[in-house]
Amino acid sequence: MSQWLQSGRRRDLCALLYEAGSLRGQKLKTALERHYEVRIDPQSFYGSLDALVDRGLLACETEGIHDVYRLTEAGVDGVESHHAWLTARVDGRIQDD
């Protein structure tokens, strides 16, 4: 598997969007804060989203005054590849990549 994302926060953002399809930035932030049980600095959070958009893993569209994020095809591929890689290790079926 090629290098995908080393940042756990970025991987988790992609996983949340994989499940949801698309989410407003604030709803995505709230979902991640609930998962981590901690407040996330908005500047850091939106910096992570911007980096994912810049890398082509997320798309951002404006609906009214809200930014709505969704995975791109590359983002979907990354989540699915990482899931397969992680599942193989958890299940004890480690494969050479």
C-alpha positions as CSV (number, residue, x, y, z in Angstrom):
1,M,0.0,0.0,0.0
2,S,1.3,3.4,-0.8
3,Q,1.7,6.0,1.9
4,W,-1.7,7.4,2.7
5,L,-2.2,9.4,5.9
6,Q,0.1,9.4,8.9
7,S,-2.1,11.7,10.9
8,G,-4.7,9.8,13.0
9,R,-6.9,12.9,13.0
10,R,-6.9,13.1,9.2
11,R,-7.6,9.3,8.9
12,D,-10.5,9.7,11.4
13,L,-12.0,12.6,9.5
14,C,-11.9,10.5,6.4
15,A,-13.5,7.6,8.2
16,L,-16.4,9.8,9.5
17,L,-17.0,11.1,6.0
18,Y,-16.9,7.6,4.6
19,E,-19.8,6.7,6.9
20,A,-21.7,9.9,6.5
21,G,-21.2,10.8,2.9
22,S,-21.0,14.5,3.5
23,L,-21.0,16.8,6.5
24,R,-20.8,20.4,7.4
25,G,-17.5,21.4,8.9
26,Q,-19.0,22.1,12.3
27,K,-20.9,18.8,12.4
28,L,-17.7,17.0,11.4
29,K,-15.8,18.8,14.2
30,T,-18.5,17.9,16.8
31,A,-18.4,14.2,15.8
32,L,-14.7,14.1,16.1
33,E,-14.7,15.9,19.5
34,R,-17.3,13.4,20.8
35,H,-15.2,10.5,19.6
36,Y,-12.0,11.9,21.2
37,E,-13.9,13.3,24.2
38,V,-11.9,16.5,24.0
39,R,-12.3,20.0,22.5
40,I,-10.3,20.5,19.3
41,D,-8.8,23.8,18.5
42,P,-10.8,25.2,15.5
43,Q,-7.7,26.5,13.7
44,S,-6.0,23.1,14.0
45,F,-9.2,21.3,12.9
46,Y,-9.8,23.4,9.8
47,G,-6.1,23.1,9.0
48,S,-6.5,19.4,8.9
49,L,-9.5,19.7,6.6
50,D,-7.6,22.2,4.3
51,A,-4.7,19.7,4.1
52,L,-7.0,16.9,3.1
53,V,-8.6,19.1,0.4
54,D,-5.2,20.2,-0.9
55,R,-4.1,16.6,-1.1
56,G,-7.2,15.7,-3.2
57,L,-8.8,13.4,-0.6
58,L,-11.7,15.7,0.3
59,A,-13.9,18.0,-1.7
60,C,-15.4,21.1,-0.1
61,E,-18.5,22.8,-1.4
62,T,-20.2,25.9,0.0
63,E,-23.9,25.6,0.9
64,G,-25.2,29.0,2.0
65,I,-22.7,30.0,4.7
66,H,-21.6,26.5,5.5
67,D,-18.7,24.5,4.0
68,V,-19.7,20.9,3.3
69,Y,-17.0,18.2,3.0
70,R,-17.1,14.8,1.3
71,L,-14.5,12.2,0.3
72,T,-13.2,12.3,-3.3
73,E,-12.6,9.0,-5.1
74,A,-9.0,9.1,-3.9
75,G,-10.3,9.6,-0.3
76,V,-12.6,6.6,-0.6
77,D,-9.8,4.5,-2.0
78,G,-7.5,5.5,0.8
79,V,-10.1,4.7,3.5
80,E,-10.8,1.3,2.0
81,S,-7.1,0.4,1.5
82,H,-6.3,1.5,5.1
83,H,-9.2,-0.6,6.4
84,A,-8.0,-3.7,4.5
85,W,-4.5,-3.1,5.8
86,L,-5.6,-2.7,9.4
87,T,-8.1,-5.5,9.3
88,A,-5.4,-7.9,8.1
89,R,-3.2,-7.0,11.0
90,V,-6.0,-7.2,13.6
91,D,-7.2,-10.6,12.2
92,G,-3.6,-11.9,12.1
93,R,-3.5,-12.1,8.3
94,I,-0.5,-9.8,7.7
95,Q,0.4,-9.4,4.1
96,D,3.5,-7.9,2.6
97,D,2.6,-4.5,1.0
